[in-house]
Amino acid sequence: MKKKKRVFDIDKEPEFIVLNDQCQAFIGFKEGEAIFSDDLDLAKPLYNDNQVATLRVYTYGKLEKEYI
């Protein structure tokens, strides 16, 4: 079975950031843990729901998408 080649539009604008239940923005992973910050300028922009699903595995509590 052939694999489909995935094409990503790198010029696409970020769609949303993810906030935890303490209104802290997701800024990335460090040593296998999801890191959140009060500084929204550090927020990592995400583009699809699969990224949020993966983040839920590494996070306790509720997550919310904030469209930007």
PyMOL Python script that loads the backbone (N, CA, C, O; Angstrom):
from pymol import cmd

cmd.read_pdbstr("""\
ATOM      1  N   MET A   1       0.839  -1.177   0.000  1.00  0.00           N
ATOM      2  CA  MET A   1       0.000   0.000   0.000  1.00  0.00           C
ATOM      3  C   MET A   1       0.886   1.244   0.000  1.00  0.00           C
ATOM      4  O   MET A   1       1.812   1.361   0.803  1.00  0.00           O
ATOM      5  N   LYS A   2       0.596   2.152  -0.893  1.00  0.00           N
ATOM      6  CA  LYS A   2       1.362   3.394  -0.971  1.00  0.00           C
ATOM      7  C   LYS A   2       0.888   4.376   0.083  1.00  0.00           C
ATOM      8  O   LYS A   2      -0.304   4.475   0.376  1.00  0.00           O
ATOM      9  N   LYS A   3       1.833   5.092   0.638  1.00  0.00           N
ATOM     10  CA  LYS A   3       1.487   6.153   1.575  1.00  0.00           C
ATOM     11  C   LYS A   3       1.160   7.413   0.792  1.00  0.00           C
ATOM     12  O   LYS A   3       1.808   7.732  -0.205  1.00  0.00           O
ATOM     13  N   LYS A   4       0.153   8.116   1.258  1.00  0.00           N
ATOM     14  CA  LYS A   4      -0.184   9.391   0.639  1.00  0.00           C
ATOM     15  C   LYS A   4       0.787  10.448   1.124  1.00  0.00           C
ATOM     16  O   LYS A   4       1.133  10.492   2.305  1.00  0.00           O
ATOM     17  N   LYS A   5       1.215  11.280   0.233  1.00  0.00           N
ATOM     18  CA  LYS A   5       2.102  12.365   0.599  1.00  0.00           C
ATOM     19  C   LYS A   5       1.270  13.488   1.222  1.00  0.00           C
ATOM     20  O   LYS A   5       0.305  13.969   0.627  1.00  0.00           O
ATOM     21  N   ARG A   6       1.660  13.892   2.421  1.00  0.00           N
ATOM     22  CA  ARG A   6       0.940  14.956   3.116  1.00  0.00           C
ATOM     23  C   ARG A   6       1.558  16.295   2.752  1.00  0.00           C
ATOM     24  O   ARG A   6       2.778  16.453   2.767  1.00  0.00           O
ATOM     25  N   VAL A   7       0.720  17.240   2.432  1.00  0.00           N
ATOM     26  CA  VAL A   7       1.166  18.572   2.067  1.00  0.00           C
ATOM     27  C   VAL A   7       0.654  19.544   3.125  1.00  0.00           C
ATOM     28  O   VAL A   7      -0.533  19.556   3.452  1.00  0.00           O
ATOM     29  N   PHE A   8       1.548  20.341   3.644  1.00  0.00           N
ATOM     30  CA  PHE A   8       1.201  21.325   4.653  1.00  0.00           C
ATOM     31  C   PHE A   8       1.389  22.728   4.084  1.00  0.00           C
ATOM     32  O   PHE A   8       2.370  23.011   3.397  1.00  0.00           O
ATOM     33  N   ASP A   9       0.447  23.581   4.380  1.00  0.00           N
ATOM     34  CA  ASP A   9       0.527  24.971   3.953  1.00  0.00           C
ATOM     35  C   ASP A   9       1.211  25.767   5.064  1.00  0.00           C
ATOM     36  O   ASP A   9       0.569  26.151   6.042  1.00  0.00           O
ATOM     37  N   ILE A  10       2.511  26.012   4.912  1.00  0.00           N
ATOM     38  CA  ILE A  10       3.249  26.692   5.975  1.00  0.00           C
ATOM     39  C   ILE A  10       2.935  28.185   6.044  1.00  0.00           C
ATOM     40  O   ILE A  10       3.286  28.850   7.019  1.00  0.00           O
ATOM     41  N   ASP A  11       2.282  28.707   5.023  1.00  0.00           N
ATOM     42  CA  ASP A  11       1.909  30.121   5.035  1.00  0.00           C
ATOM     43  C   ASP A  11       0.544  30.342   5.679  1.00  0.00           C
ATOM     44  O   ASP A  11       0.087  31.480   5.791  1.00  0.00           O
ATOM     45  N   LYS A  12      -0.106  29.266   6.101  1.00  0.00           N
ATOM     46  CA  LYS A  12      -1.430  29.362   6.688  1.00  0.00           C
ATOM     47  C   LYS A  12      -1.356  30.039   8.054  1.00  0.00           C
ATOM     48  O   LYS A  12      -0.449  29.763   8.839  1.00  0.00           O
ATOM     49  N   GLU A  13      -2.286  30.902   8.328  1.00  0.00           N
ATOM     50  CA  GLU A  13      -2.339  31.604   9.611  1.00  0.00           C
ATOM     51  C   GLU A  13      -2.721  30.626  10.730  1.00  0.00           C
ATOM     52  O   GLU A  13      -3.491  29.694  10.495  1.00  0.00           O
ATOM     53  N   PRO A  14      -2.198  30.824  11.925  1.00  0.00           N
ATOM     54  CA  PRO A  14      -2.576  29.969  13.057  1.00  0.00           C
ATOM     55  C   PRO A  14      -4.083  30.058  13.312  1.00  0.00           C
ATOM     56  O   PRO A  14      -4.684  31.123  13.172  1.00  0.00           O
ATOM     57  N   GLU A  15      -4.672  28.949  13.679  1.00  0.00           N
ATOM     58  CA  GLU A  15      -6.112  28.941  13.888  1.00  0.00           C
ATOM     59  C   GLU A  15      -6.517  29.141  15.343  1.00  0.00           C
ATOM     60  O   GLU A  15      -7.463  29.877  15.624  1.00  0.00           O
ATOM     61  N   PHE A  16      -5.813  28.494  16.275  1.00  0.00           N
ATOM     62  CA  PHE A  16      -6.227  28.624  17.670  1.00  0.00           C
ATOM     63  C   PHE A  16      -5.071  28.319  18.615  1.00  0.00           C
ATOM     64  O   PHE A  16      -4.059  27.727  18.239  1.00  0.00           O
ATOM     65  N   ILE A  17      -5.270  28.752  19.865  1.00  0.00           N
ATOM     66  CA  ILE A  17      -4.367  28.374  20.949  1.00  0.00           C
ATOM     67  C   ILE A  17      -5.198  27.569  21.937  1.00  0.00           C
ATOM     68  O   ILE A  17      -6.428  27.595  21.885  1.00  0.00           O
ATOM     69  N   VAL A  18      -4.535  26.859  22.830  1.00  0.00           N
ATOM     70  CA  VAL A  18      -5.239  26.025  23.807  1.00  0.00           C
ATOM     71  C   VAL A  18      -4.989  26.582  25.197  1.00  0.00           C
ATOM     72  O   VAL A  18      -3.856  26.877  25.576  1.00  0.00           O
ATOM     73  N   LEU A  19      -6.079  26.719  25.951  1.00  0.00           N
ATOM     74  CA  LEU A  19      -6.013  27.200  27.328  1.00  0.00           C
ATOM     75  C   LEU A  19      -6.437  26.084  28.279  1.00  0.00           C
ATOM     76  O   LEU A  19      -7.343  25.309  27.971  1.00  0.00           O
ATOM     77  N   ASN A  20      -5.777  26.006  29.435  1.00  0.00           N
ATOM     78  CA  ASN A  20      -6.196  25.022  30.431  1.00  0.00           C
ATOM     79  C   ASN A  20      -7.272  25.629  31.328  1.00  0.00           C
ATOM     80  O   ASN A  20      -7.723  26.751  31.094  1.00  0.00           O
ATOM     81  N   ASP A  21      -7.679  24.880  32.357  1.00  0.00           N
ATOM     82  CA  ASP A  21      -8.765  25.355  33.227  1.00  0.00           C
ATOM     83  C   ASP A  21      -8.364  26.526  34.112  1.00  0.00           C
ATOM     84  O   ASP A  21      -9.216  27.107  34.785  1.00  0.00           O
ATOM     85  N   GLN A  22      -7.074  26.886  34.123  1.00  0.00           N
ATOM     86  CA  GLN A  22      -6.604  28.057  34.868  1.00  0.00           C
ATOM     87  C   GLN A  22      -6.317  29.232  33.933  1.00  0.00           C
ATOM     88  O   GLN A  22      -5.658  30.195  34.325  1.00  0.00           O
ATOM     89  N   CYS A  23      -6.814  29.151  32.697  1.00  0.00           N
ATOM     90  CA  CYS A  23      -6.632  30.179  31.654  1.00  0.00           C
ATOM     91  C   CYS A  23      -5.162  30.423  31.329  1.00  0.00           C
ATOM     92  O   CYS A  23      -4.770  31.546  31.010  1.00  0.00           O
ATOM     93  N   GLN A  24      -4.358  29.379  31.409  1.00  0.00           N
ATOM     94  CA  GLN A  24      -2.960  29.450  30.993  1.00  0.00           C
ATOM     95  C   GLN A  24      -2.849  28.844  29.596  1.00  0.00           C
ATOM     96  O   GLN A  24      -3.523  27.862  29.285  1.00  0.00           O
ATOM     97  N   ALA A  25      -2.006  29.426  28.766  1.00  0.00           N
ATOM     98  CA  ALA A  25      -1.850  28.993  27.378  1.00  0.00           C
ATOM     99  C   ALA A  25      -0.807  27.881  27.256  1.00  0.00           C
ATOM    100  O   ALA A  25       0.213  27.891  27.944  1.00  0.00           O
ATOM    101  N   PHE A  26      -1.082  26.925  26.370  1.00  0.00           N
ATOM    102  CA  PHE A  26      -0.124  25.861  26.075  1.00  0.00           C
ATOM    103  C   PHE A  26       1.034  26.452  25.297  1.00  0.00           C
ATOM    104  O   PHE A  26       0.832  27.120  24.283  1.00  0.00           O
ATOM    105  N   ILE A  27       2.276  26.203  25.781  1.00  0.00           N
ATOM    106  CA  ILE A  27       3.450  26.764  25.105  1.00  0.00           C
ATOM    107  C   ILE A  27       4.383  25.694  24.561  1.00  0.00           C
ATOM    108  O   ILE A  27       5.354  26.016  23.875  1.00  0.00           O
ATOM    109  N   GLY A  28       4.106  24.416  24.854  1.00  0.00           N
ATOM    110  CA  GLY A  28       4.931  23.348  24.295  1.00  0.00           C
ATOM    111  C   GLY A  28       5.121  22.210  25.284  1.00  0.00           C
ATOM    112  O   GLY A  28       4.499  22.167  26.346  1.00  0.00           O
ATOM    113  N   PHE A  29       6.006  21.283  24.901  1.00  0.00           N
ATOM    114  CA  PHE A  29       6.329  20.143  25.750  1.00  0.00           C
ATOM    115  C   PHE A  29       7.763  20.250  26.248  1.00  0.00           C
ATOM    116  O   PHE A  29       8.644  20.747  25.546  1.00  0.00           O
ATOM    117  N   LYS A  30       7.982  19.775  27.469  1.00  0.00           N
ATOM    118  CA  LYS A  30       9.335  19.709  28.019  1.00  0.00           C
ATOM    119  C   LYS A  30       9.435  18.429  28.833  1.00  0.00           C
ATOM    120  O   LYS A  30       8.681  18.222  29.784  1.00  0.00           O
ATOM    121  N   GLU A  31      10.367  17.578  28.450  1.00  0.00           N
ATOM    122  CA  GLU A  31      10.593  16.303  29.126  1.00  0.00           C
ATOM    123  C   GLU A  31       9.308  15.496  29.265  1.00  0.00           C
ATOM    124  O   GLU A  31       9.057  14.902  30.314  1.00  0.00           O
ATOM    125  N   GLY A  32       8.497  15.471  28.216  1.00  0.00           N
ATOM    126  CA  GLY A  32       7.284  14.667  28.194  1.00  0.00           C
ATOM    127  C   GLY A  32       6.097  15.252  28.927  1.00  0.00           C
ATOM    128  O   GLY A  32       5.092  14.565  29.111  1.00  0.00           O
ATOM    129  N   GLU A  33       6.183  16.499  29.349  1.00  0.00           N
ATOM    130  CA  GLU A  33       5.078  17.147  30.041  1.00  0.00           C
ATOM    131  C   GLU A  33       4.606  18.373  29.267  1.00  0.00           C
ATOM    132  O   GLU A  33       5.406  19.112  28.695  1.00  0.00           O
ATOM    133  N   ALA A  34       3.291  18.571  29.262  1.00  0.00           N
ATOM    134  CA  ALA A  34       2.724  19.759  28.636  1.00  0.00           C
ATOM    135  C   ALA A  34       2.996  20.957  29.539  1.00  0.00           C
ATOM    136  O   ALA A  34       2.754  20.898  30.745  1.00  0.00           O
ATOM    137  N   ILE A  35       3.499  22.045  28.956  1.00  0.00           N
ATOM    138  CA  ILE A  35       3.837  23.248  29.716  1.00  0.00           C
ATOM    139  C   ILE A  35       2.839  24.357  29.362  1.00  0.00           C
ATOM    140  O   ILE A  35       2.551  24.603  28.191  1.00  0.00           O
ATOM    141  N   PHE A  36       2.324  25.014  30.392  1.00  0.00           N
ATOM    142  CA  PHE A  36       1.382  26.114  30.223  1.00  0.00           C
ATOM    143  C   PHE A  36       1.961  27.362  30.875  1.00  0.00           C
ATOM    144  O   PHE A  36       2.736  27.276  31.828  1.00  0.00           O
ATOM    145  N   SER A  37       1.572  28.533  30.347  1.00  0.00           N
ATOM    146  CA  SER A  37       2.082  29.797  30.859  1.00  0.00           C
ATOM    147  C   SER A  37       0.969  30.831  30.944  1.00  0.00           C
ATOM    148  O   SER A  37       0.003  30.785  30.182  1.00  0.00           O
ATOM    149  N   ASP A  38       1.116  31.760  31.878  1.00  0.00           N
ATOM    150  CA  ASP A  38       0.173  32.880  31.975  1.00  0.00           C
ATOM    151  C   ASP A  38       0.369  33.886  30.851  1.00  0.00           C
ATOM    152  O   ASP A  38      -0.536  34.670  30.563  1.00  0.00           O
ATOM    153  N   ASP A  39       1.527  33.878  30.215  1.00  0.00           N
ATOM    154  CA  ASP A  39       1.853  34.818  29.142  1.00  0.00           C
ATOM    155  C   ASP A  39       1.299  34.301  27.808  1.00  0.00           C
ATOM    156  O   ASP A  39       1.851  33.372  27.219  1.00  0.00           O
ATOM    157  N   LEU A  40       0.216  34.906  27.346  1.00  0.00           N
ATOM    158  CA  LEU A  40      -0.422  34.461  26.105  1.00  0.00           C
ATOM    159  C   LEU A  40       0.449  34.699  24.869  1.00  0.00           C
ATOM    160  O   LEU A  40       0.231  34.069  23.834  1.00  0.00           O
ATOM    161  N   ASP A  41       1.415  35.581  24.961  1.00  0.00           N
ATOM    162  CA  ASP A  41       2.310  35.831  23.832  1.00  0.00           C
ATOM    163  C   ASP A  41       3.220  34.633  23.550  1.00  0.00           C
ATOM    164  O   ASP A  41       3.762  34.517  22.451  1.00  0.00           O
ATOM    165  N   LEU A  42       3.392  33.749  24.524  1.00  0.00           N
ATOM    166  CA  LEU A  42       4.224  32.568  24.346  1.00  0.00           C
ATOM    167  C   LEU A  42       3.433  31.372  23.803  1.00  0.00           C
ATOM    168  O   LEU A  42       4.013  30.325  23.517  1.00  0.00           O
ATOM    169  N   ALA A  43       2.123  31.525  23.662  1.00  0.00           N
ATOM    170  CA  ALA A  43       1.257  30.420  23.251  1.00  0.00           C
ATOM    171  C   ALA A  43       1.663  29.843  21.894  1.00  0.00           C
ATOM    172  O   ALA A  43       1.980  30.573  20.955  1.00  0.00           O
ATOM    173  N   LYS A  44       1.644  28.523  21.823  1.00  0.00           N
ATOM    174  CA  LYS A  44       1.976  27.836  20.580  1.00  0.00           C
ATOM    175  C   LYS A  44       0.697  27.711  19.746  1.00  0.00           C
ATOM    176  O   LYS A  44      -0.272  27.105  20.202  1.00  0.00           O
ATOM    177  N   PRO A  45       0.678  28.268  18.544  1.00  0.00           N
ATOM    178  CA  PRO A  45      -0.523  28.160  17.706  1.00  0.00           C
ATOM    179  C   PRO A  45      -0.686  26.735  17.175  1.00  0.00           C
ATOM    180  O   PRO A  45       0.281  26.105  16.746  1.00  0.00           O
ATOM    181  N   LEU A  46      -1.919  26.241  17.212  1.00  0.00           N
ATOM    182  CA  LEU A  46      -2.235  24.910  16.704  1.00  0.00           C
ATOM    183  C   LEU A  46      -3.169  25.029  15.505  1.00  0.00           C
ATOM    184  O   LEU A  46      -3.860  26.032  15.332  1.00  0.00           O
ATOM    185  N   TYR A  47      -3.174  23.985  14.685  1.00  0.00           N
ATOM    186  CA  TYR A  47      -3.889  24.063  13.421  1.00  0.00           C
ATOM    187  C   TYR A  47      -5.005  23.044  13.253  1.00  0.00           C
ATOM    188  O   TYR A  47      -5.898  23.255  12.433  1.00  0.00           O
ATOM    189  N   ASN A  48      -4.984  21.943  14.002  1.00  0.00           N
ATOM    190  CA  ASN A  48      -6.052  20.958  13.813  1.00  0.00           C
ATOM    191  C   ASN A  48      -6.403  20.264  15.126  1.00  0.00           C
ATOM    192  O   ASN A  48      -5.653  20.335  16.100  1.00  0.00           O
ATOM    193  N   ASP A  49      -7.549  19.594  15.136  1.00  0.00           N
ATOM    194  CA  ASP A  49      -8.060  18.965  16.342  1.00  0.00           C
ATOM    195  C   ASP A  49      -7.239  17.758  16.785  1.00  0.00           C
ATOM    196  O   ASP A  49      -7.289  17.389  17.958  1.00  0.00           O
ATOM    197  N   ASN A  50      -6.490  17.139  15.888  1.00  0.00           N
ATOM    198  CA  ASN A  50      -5.642  16.016  16.275  1.00  0.00           C
ATOM    199  C   ASN A  50      -4.570  16.456  17.266  1.00  0.00           C
ATOM    200  O   ASN A  50      -4.200  15.698  18.163  1.00  0.00           O
ATOM    201  N   GLN A  51      -4.080  17.663  17.108  1.00  0.00           N
ATOM    202  CA  GLN A  51      -3.092  18.195  18.035  1.00  0.00           C
ATOM    203  C   GLN A  51      -3.695  18.366  19.425  1.00  0.00           C
ATOM    204  O   GLN A  51      -3.025  18.117  20.428  1.00  0.00           O
ATOM    205  N   VAL A  52      -4.941  18.783  19.489  1.00  0.00           N
ATOM    206  CA  VAL A  52      -5.620  18.957  20.771  1.00  0.00           C
ATOM    207  C   VAL A  52      -5.857  17.595  21.415  1.00  0.00           C
ATOM    208  O   VAL A  52      -5.699  17.449  22.628  1.00  0.00           O
ATOM    209  N   ALA A  53      -6.231  16.604  20.623  1.00  0.00           N
ATOM    210  CA  ALA A  53      -6.461  15.260  21.145  1.00  0.00           C
ATOM    211  C   ALA A  53      -5.176  14.710  21.769  1.00  0.00           C
ATOM    212  O   ALA A  53      -5.217  14.090  22.832  1.00  0.00           O
ATOM    213  N   THR A  54      -4.052  14.931  21.117  1.00  0.00           N
ATOM    214  CA  THR A  54      -2.772  14.488  21.666  1.00  0.00           C
ATOM    215  C   THR A  54      -2.457  15.226  22.959  1.00  0.00           C
ATOM    216  O   THR A  54      -1.969  14.625  23.916  1.00  0.00           O
ATOM    217  N   LEU A  55      -2.730  16.510  22.990  1.00  0.00           N
ATOM    218  CA  LEU A  55      -2.470  17.311  24.178  1.00  0.00           C
ATOM    219  C   LEU A  55      -3.312  16.843  25.363  1.00  0.00           C
ATOM    220  O   LEU A  55      -2.849  16.879  26.503  1.00  0.00           O
ATOM    221  N   ARG A  56      -4.543  16.403  25.102  1.00  0.00           N
ATOM    222  CA  ARG A  56      -5.414  15.919  26.180  1.00  0.00           C
ATOM    223  C   ARG A  56      -4.810  14.707  26.896  1.00  0.00           C
ATOM    224  O   ARG A  56      -5.029  14.521  28.094  1.00  0.00           O
ATOM    225  N   VAL A  57      -4.060  13.891  26.173  1.00  0.00           N
ATOM    226  CA  VAL A  57      -3.422  12.712  26.773  1.00  0.00           C
ATOM    227  C   VAL A  57      -2.403  13.128  27.835  1.00  0.00           C
ATOM    228  O   VAL A  57      -2.222  12.428  28.831  1.00  0.00           O
ATOM    229  N   TYR A  58      -1.747  14.254  27.624  1.00  0.00           N
ATOM    230  CA  TYR A  58      -0.679  14.720  28.510  1.00  0.00           C
ATOM    231  C   TYR A  58      -1.143  15.740  29.544  1.00  0.00           C
ATOM    232  O   TYR A  58      -0.320  16.284  30.280  1.00  0.00           O
ATOM    233  N   THR A  59      -2.441  16.007  29.613  1.00  0.00           N
ATOM    234  CA  THR A  59      -2.954  17.087  30.443  1.00  0.00           C
ATOM    235  C   THR A  59      -4.089  16.607  31.338  1.00  0.00           C
ATOM    236  O   THR A  59      -4.946  15.835  30.909  1.00  0.00           O
ATOM    237  N   TYR A  60      -4.087  17.067  32.572  1.00  0.00           N
ATOM    238  CA  TYR A  60      -5.210  16.839  33.480  1.00  0.00           C
ATOM    239  C   TYR A  60      -6.095  18.076  33.453  1.00  0.00           C
ATOM    240  O   TYR A  60      -5.603  19.192  33.290  1.00  0.00           O
ATOM    241  N   GLY A  61      -7.375  17.883  33.612  1.00  0.00           N
ATOM    242  CA  GLY A  61      -8.283  19.019  33.621  1.00  0.00           C
ATOM    243  C   GLY A  61      -8.824  19.321  32.233  1.00  0.00           C
ATOM    244  O   GLY A  61      -8.540  18.616  31.264  1.00  0.00           O
ATOM    245  N   LYS A  62      -9.594  20.367  32.166  1.00  0.00           N
ATOM    246  CA  LYS A  62     -10.247  20.748  30.917  1.00  0.00           C
ATOM    247  C   LYS A  62      -9.331  21.602  30.056  1.00  0.00           C
ATOM    248  O   LYS A  62      -8.479  22.334  30.559  1.00  0.00           O
ATOM    249  N   LEU A  63      -9.526  21.492  28.748  1.00  0.00           N
ATOM    250  CA  LEU A  63      -8.823  22.339  27.782  1.00  0.00           C
ATOM    251  C   LEU A  63      -9.846  23.069  26.940  1.00  0.00           C
ATOM    252  O   LEU A  63     -10.931  22.555  26.668  1.00  0.00           O
ATOM    253  N   GLU A  64      -9.493  24.262  26.535  1.00  0.00           N
ATOM    254  CA  GLU A  64     -10.384  25.085  25.727  1.00  0.00           C
ATOM    255  C   GLU A  64      -9.623  25.666  24.556  1.00  0.00           C
ATOM    256  O   GLU A  64      -8.492  26.126  24.711  1.00  0.00           O
ATOM    257  N   LYS A  65     -10.243  25.647  23.373  1.00  0.00           N
ATOM    258  CA  LYS A  65      -9.638  26.255  22.198  1.00  0.00           C
ATOM    259  C   LYS A  65     -10.063  27.706  22.110  1.00  0.00           C
ATOM    260  O   LYS A  65     -11.243  28.026  22.253  1.00  0.00           O
ATOM    261  N   GLU A  66      -9.104  28.580  21.875  1.00  0.00           N
ATOM    262  CA  GLU A  66      -9.377  30.023  21.704  1.00  0.00           C
ATOM    263  C   GLU A  66      -8.914  30.393  20.304  1.00  0.00           C
ATOM    264  O   GLU A  66      -7.713  30.407  20.033  1.00  0.00           O
ATOM    265  N   TYR A  67      -9.856  30.693  19.408  1.00  0.00           N
ATOM    266  CA  TYR A  67      -9.496  31.031  18.037  1.00  0.00           C
ATOM    267  C   TYR A  67      -8.865  32.405  17.970  1.00  0.00           C
ATOM    268  O   TYR A  67      -9.322  33.353  18.608  1.00  0.00           O
ATOM    269  N   ILE A  68      -7.789  32.493  17.173  1.00  0.00           N
ATOM    270  CA  ILE A  68      -7.070  33.754  17.051  1.00  0.00           C
ATOM    271  C   ILE A  68      -7.114  34.261  15.621  1.00  0.00           C
ATOM    272  O   ILE A  68      -6.558  35.318  15.324  1.00  0.00           O
TER     273      ILE A  68
END
""", "prot")
cmd.dss("prot")
cmd.show_as("cartoon", "prot")
cmd.util.cbc("prot")
cmd.orient("prot")
